[in-house]
Amino acid sequence: MARRWTPPEVLEPLIVDVLTEAGGELAADDVLGAVEAVIGDGFRPGDTERTPEGELRWHFAARRARQSLIRQGVMVKAGPGVWKLT
């Protein structure tokens, strides 16, 4: 059965590409906007649904992708609202 929303591991390389093109660091909202532009019409049906907390499902997946990239050593925790490559 096909997934209803995009899994975090699919978003990881997109996030890395966006940050690389931006010089390695970008505001979280700008990262999400750039990833959204890259995906365009490629979102899955459930991606634009909201989590019980009210967050877009694909934003939740992107945050999980960021956490995974931090664990992998590709990204570091930067200041609030900032996503940064190592």
Buried (B, 14 or more C-beta within 10 A) or exposed (E): EEEEBBEBEBBBEBBBEBBEEBEBBBBBEBBBEBBBEEBEEEBBEEBEEEEEEEEBBBBBBBBBBBEBBBEEEBBBEBEEEBBBBE
